[in-house]
């Protein structure tokens, strides 16, 4: 009897693990791949090594696309390939420290290809997108002002204005 109870308890405790394992494929709603960072218009670090800055940029943008993709219907997937990136601002070299200066003339730009796939694996839409926001500093800031704020807002605006209307 004790053996049966132990087996029953083990089965009951493992059910949440099995449910999470089967849901894992649905949790990944956005995948982002990158062209060569060295070919991008402006992804220069303002101090520090390029490699770690590129990783920081990739992680930040991948996290942002994933956050946006949560608004897609259940089972939908967004695949993105970033082909070019020109971060808001421009890196100025000085004798003491390099700094990214944000001015209206250094507006954010991004070029990417995307594919939107429904829950059945059917391609809903795919396209090449070129975004820029020449008036990025004239808009009211919403939320926290984190790293790559203007670049992320550019993607968010496209997502809400274009992509969400496709579903």
Steps between C-alpha positions, in 0.01 A plus 500: 500500500785737583655436158177589322472823701857596412438430130176700508671793670786490251253503210302789645815701562632435147183617319595871513842413358342310211257784428784754496709280272218474247430876516864596440465503122206741527686736732761585236297742293783704351837397360752759390806438285763755410703594197864594568518779760817629333297582188234699686485877453549594866529255785817649640555461872562807709793345678584138559551214259280459192420135565338555839310803372367299205382231744329768710325644193390155378369397842309826543335489156421128525338559838300791355372299202407217740311743722304634203430150367312416821213706353471259206222239510575163656730292282610784270871545442704795378833440327722804453837548332663835573688609187615849602489714811580866557452574867361835611781745563859504390817400681738791553860428572673697770825470683337392826198294403295414193136603528184441298348842442126506432395782266209530253733459199613155620162325473456123545469270198457127471458264207372147551314217333220323681267207463178467698381140539168387647434214743460251211839591351340700218688810383279802568738760360863570436666823399815710501462801726696826510415718797625842600370767732625844408282659769600262777587777746174689443284227653396466861689229683289226653625262767857456609783650300724194466777400263407536133173672595454679166595192296259279692220756465552496123445123496205523742327758280543277193378195691185675622424687175580225249554153638213477749257600224606191303366262765 
